[in-house]
Amino acid sequence: MSSTELNPKMKSWRPGKMIGVAVAVVLVLLIGGNAYSSVEYGHVGLYKTFGKLDDQVLSPGIHLKIPFIQSIIQVNTQVTKSETDTSASSKDLQPVSTHVAVNYSVNKESAFNLMNNIGGRFDSVIINPAIQEIVKEVTARYPAEDLITRRDIVAGEISELLTKRLAKYDLIVNDINIVNFKFSDAFNQSIEAKQVAQQQALKAENDLKRVQIEAKQKVAQAQAEAESLKLKKQEVTPELVQLKQIEVQEKALDKWDGKLPSVTGGATPFIDLDSLASK
């Protein structure tokens, strides 16, 4: 008895039928794999059917779709940075190059309007041109030196105008930073010279104040010494002079060796001879 006779069912498993089963399995896998898609965290999704967007906004997670007919595009709603270099002129006609960094995000609820009306390249289509125009407008309001000293105010005005402009397209301005102002070499040299002059003027002013303070200190010291001398003179009375003379005489007697001096002089005798003789 042959193996075919022992297992007659094997006759039905011809090569053609096996290929058909394999193709069916592959098709099931392909269809199953294309029946869903996931939306990443920090994004929202939009159905796209034959090139047409659906206004239904999909939250992050897994979503079903029609295989080979529908796709899901993702829109980043996280804070994104856009950097732009702008050339403009200040109020005093100084050329200024400005490097601006803008942090923005997409309004989740309005992602359909943004993508349907502008598309995925809204950064280069909307944001960068808006920054260019607004920076030029604000820069022209200030002299070049004020752009440096009032940078926070300038950035605030740019942020306010840019926020209003991008709100039309459902874009949110989170923050704006003026990274750098770049001026001509001639202007930079004039600023440096002005700073040096200010420093020298400040040094001269400080030196003058120091001299004035030292002069006042000397005057105060002289006044104090004069006042002290005046007080000392007021303390010198005739009684005090006489007392001092007596003290001097007593000290002289204590040191006298019994010999009389040959010469005496002065208003006050060195020794009272009469008083010694009476003793």
C-alpha positions as CSV (number, residue, x, y, z in Angstrom):
1,M,0.0,0.0,0.0
2,S,1.5,3.4,-1.0
3,S,1.6,6.5,1.2
4,T,-1.0,8.2,-1.0
5,E,-3.4,5.5,-0.5
6,L,-2.9,5.7,3.3
7,N,-3.5,9.4,3.4
8,P,-5.9,10.3,0.6
9,K,-6.5,13.9,1.9
10,M,-3.0,14.9,0.9
11,K,-4.2,14.8,-2.8
12,S,-6.3,17.9,-2.2
13,W,-3.2,19.9,-1.0
14,R,-1.9,20.8,-4.4
15,P,0.8,23.5,-4.9
16,G,-1.6,25.9,-6.4
17,K,-4.0,25.7,-3.4
18,M,-1.1,26.2,-1.0
19,I,0.0,29.4,-2.8
20,G,-3.5,30.7,-2.7
21,V,-3.7,30.1,1.1
22,A,-0.3,31.9,1.5
23,V,-1.5,34.9,-0.5
24,A,-4.7,35.1,1.5
25,V,-2.7,35.1,4.8
26,V,-0.5,37.9,3.4
27,L,-3.5,39.9,2.4
28,V,-5.1,39.5,5.8
29,L,-1.9,40.6,7.4
30,L,-1.6,43.6,5.1
31,I,-5.2,44.7,5.6
32,G,-5.0,44.1,9.3
33,G,-1.7,46.1,9.6
34,N,-3.3,49.0,7.6
35,A,-6.5,49.0,9.6
36,Y,-5.1,51.1,12.4
37,S,-2.6,53.8,13.1
38,S,-1.2,55.5,16.2
39,V,-0.9,59.2,17.0
40,E,2.2,60.1,19.0
41,Y,2.2,61.9,22.3
42,G,2.4,65.7,21.9
43,H,0.6,65.5,18.5
44,V,-3.0,65.4,17.2
45,G,-4.1,63.4,14.2
46,L,-6.3,64.1,11.2
47,Y,-7.9,61.6,8.8
48,K,-6.9,62.0,5.2
49,T,-9.2,60.1,2.7
50,F,-8.1,60.2,-0.9
51,G,-6.3,63.5,-0.3
52,K,-9.1,65.2,1.6
53,L,-8.7,66.1,5.3
54,D,-11.4,65.2,7.8
55,D,-12.1,67.9,10.5
56,Q,-12.2,65.3,13.2
57,V,-9.2,65.8,15.5
58,L,-7.7,62.6,16.9
59,S,-6.0,62.5,20.3
60,P,-2.8,60.6,21.0
61,G,-3.3,56.8,20.8
62,I,-4.3,54.1,18.4
63,H,-7.1,54.8,15.9
64,L,-8.8,52.6,13.3
65,K,-8.8,53.6,9.6
66,I,-9.9,52.2,6.3
67,P,-7.0,50.2,4.9
68,F,-5.3,51.7,1.7
69,I,-7.9,54.4,1.6
70,Q,-7.4,56.4,4.7
71,S,-4.3,57.7,6.4
72,I,-3.7,59.7,9.5
73,I,-1.4,62.7,9.4
74,Q,0.1,64.0,12.6
75,V,0.3,67.6,13.7
76,N,2.9,68.6,16.3
77,T,1.3,70.6,19.1
78,Q,4.3,70.8,21.3
79,V,6.3,74.1,21.8
80,T,8.5,74.5,18.7
81,K,11.3,77.0,18.1
82,S,11.6,79.0,14.9
83,E,14.8,81.1,14.4
84,T,15.0,83.9,11.9
85,D,17.7,86.4,10.8
86,T,16.4,89.9,9.9
87,S,18.1,92.9,8.3
88,A,16.5,96.3,9.1
89,S,17.3,100.0,9.8
90,S,17.0,101.7,13.1
91,K,15.2,105.1,13.6
92,D,18.6,106.9,13.2
93,L,19.2,104.9,10.0
94,Q,21.8,102.5,11.4
95,P,21.8,99.1,9.7
96,V,20.8,96.4,12.2
97,S,20.9,92.6,11.8
98,T,18.7,90.8,14.3
99,H,18.6,87.1,15.2
100,V,15.2,86.3,16.7
101,A,14.1,83.0,18.3
102,V,10.3,82.4,18.6
103,N,8.7,79.6,20.6
104,Y,5.3,78.8,19.3
105,S,2.7,76.0,19.4
106,V,-0.3,74.8,17.4
107,N,-3.8,75.2,18.8
108,K,-5.0,71.6,19.1
109,E,-8.7,72.4,18.4
110,S,-7.8,74.3,15.3
111,A,-5.3,71.9,13.8
112,F,-7.7,71.1,10.9
113,N,-8.0,74.8,9.8
114,L,-4.2,75.2,9.9
115,M,-3.4,72.1,7.9
116,N,-6.3,72.5,5.5
117,N,-5.7,76.2,4.7
118,I,-1.9,76.4,5.0
119,G,-0.4,73.0,5.1
120,G,2.5,71.4,7.0
121,R,5.0,74.1,5.9
122,F,3.4,76.8,7.9
123,D,6.7,77.7,9.6
124,S,8.3,79.0,6.3
125,V,5.0,80.1,4.8
126,I,3.5,82.1,7.8
127,I,5.9,82.4,10.8
128,N,9.2,83.4,9.3
129,P,7.7,86.1,7.0
130,A,5.7,87.5,9.9
131,I,8.8,87.7,12.1
132,Q,10.7,89.5,9.3
133,E,8.1,92.1,8.8
134,I,7.3,92.8,12.5
135,V,11.0,93.0,13.5
136,K,11.6,95.6,10.8
137,E,8.6,97.6,11.9
138,V,9.6,97.7,15.6
139,T,13.3,98.2,14.9
140,A,12.5,101.4,12.9
141,R,10.8,102.9,16.0
142,Y,14.0,103.1,18.0
143,P,17.5,104.6,17.7
144,A,20.2,102.0,17.4
145,E,21.5,102.6,20.9
146,D,18.0,102.2,22.4
147,L,17.7,98.8,20.8
148,I,20.6,97.7,23.0
149,T,19.6,99.4,26.3
150,R,15.8,98.7,25.9
151,R,16.0,95.2,24.5
152,D,13.3,93.9,26.8
153,I,10.8,96.6,25.7
154,V,11.6,95.9,22.0
155,A,11.1,92.2,22.5
156,G,7.8,92.8,24.2
157,E,6.5,94.9,21.3
158,I,7.6,92.3,18.8
159,S,5.9,89.6,20.8
160,E,2.6,91.6,21.1
161,L,2.4,92.2,17.3
162,L,3.5,88.7,16.4
163,T,0.9,87.2,18.8
164,K,-1.9,89.1,17.1
165,R,-0.6,88.2,13.6
166,L,-0.2,84.4,14.2
167,A,-3.5,84.2,16.1
168,K,-5.3,84.5,12.7
169,Y,-3.8,81.2,11.8
170,D,-4.4,79.4,15.1
171,L,-0.8,79.6,16.1
172,I,0.1,80.5,19.7
173,V,3.3,82.5,20.5
174,N,4.7,81.2,23.8
175,D,7.9,83.2,24.0
176,I,10.2,85.4,22.0
177,N,13.9,86.1,22.5
178,I,16.1,88.6,20.7
179,V,19.3,86.5,20.6
180,N,21.5,89.1,19.1
181,F,21.7,92.6,17.6
182,K,24.5,93.2,15.1
183,F,25.5,96.7,14.1
184,S,28.1,98.1,11.7
185,D,31.7,98.3,12.8
186,A,31.6,102.2,12.7
187,F,28.6,102.2,15.1
188,N,30.3,99.6,17.4
189,Q,33.4,101.8,17.6
190,S,31.4,104.9,18.4
191,I,29.6,103.0,21.2
192,E,33.0,101.8,22.6
193,A,34.4,105.4,22.4
194,K,31.3,106.7,24.2
195,Q,31.6,104.1,26.9
196,V,35.3,105.0,27.4
197,A,34.5,108.7,27.7
198,Q,31.7,108.0,30.2
199,Q,34.1,105.9,32.3
200,Q,36.7,108.6,32.2
201,A,34.1,111.2,33.2
202,L,32.9,109.0,36.0
203,K,36.5,108.5,37.2
204,A,37.1,112.3,37.1
205,E,33.9,112.9,39.0
206,N,34.9,110.3,41.6
207,D,38.4,111.9,41.9
208,L,36.8,115.3,42.5
209,K,34.5,113.9,45.1
210,R,37.5,112.2,46.8
211,V,39.5,115.5,46.9
212,Q,36.5,117.4,48.2
213,I,36.0,114.8,51.0
214,E,39.7,114.9,51.9
215,A,39.6,118.7,52.0
216,K,36.5,118.7,54.2
217,Q,38.3,116.2,56.5
218,K,41.3,118.4,56.8
219,V,39.1,121.5,57.5
220,A,37.3,119.5,60.1
221,Q,40.5,118.3,61.7
222,A,41.9,121.9,61.8
223,Q,38.7,123.2,63.3
224,A,38.9,120.4,65.9
225,E,42.5,121.3,66.8
226,A,41.7,125.0,67.0
227,E,38.8,124.3,69.2
228,S,40.9,122.1,71.4
229,L,43.6,124.8,71.7
230,K,41.0,127.4,72.5
231,L,39.6,125.3,75.3
232,K,43.1,124.8,76.6
233,K,43.7,128.5,76.6
234,Q,40.5,129.1,78.5
235,E,41.7,126.7,81.2
236,V,44.9,128.7,81.8
237,T,44.2,131.1,84.7
238,P,46.6,133.2,86.9
239,E,46.0,130.9,89.8
240,L,46.9,127.9,87.6
241,V,50.2,129.7,86.5
242,Q,51.1,130.4,90.1
243,L,50.4,126.9,91.1
244,K,52.6,125.6,88.3
245,Q,55.4,127.9,89.5
246,I,55.1,126.6,93.1
247,E,55.3,123.0,91.8
248,V,58.4,123.9,89.8
249,Q,60.0,125.5,92.9
250,E,59.2,122.5,95.1
251,K,60.7,120.2,92.6
252,A,63.8,122.4,92.5
253,L,64.2,122.3,96.3
254,D,63.9,118.6,96.3
255,K,66.8,118.4,93.9
256,W,68.9,121.3,95.6
257,D,72.3,120.3,96.9
258,G,72.7,123.2,99.3
259,K,74.8,125.4,97.0
260,L,73.5,128.8,96.0
261,P,73.6,129.6,92.3
262,S,75.7,132.5,91.3
263,V,73.1,133.9,88.9
264,T,69.4,133.9,89.0
265,G,66.9,135.5,86.6
266,G,63.4,135.4,85.4
267,A,60.2,136.8,86.8
268,T,60.2,134.2,89.5
269,P,63.3,133.7,91.7
270,F,64.8,130.3,91.6
271,I,65.0,130.2,95.4
272,D,63.6,132.7,98.0
273,L,66.8,133.6,99.9
274,D,64.9,135.6,102.6
275,S,62.8,132.7,103.5
276,L,65.8,130.5,103.8
277,A,67.7,133.1,106.0
278,S,64.8,133.5,108.4
279,K,64.9,129.7,109.0
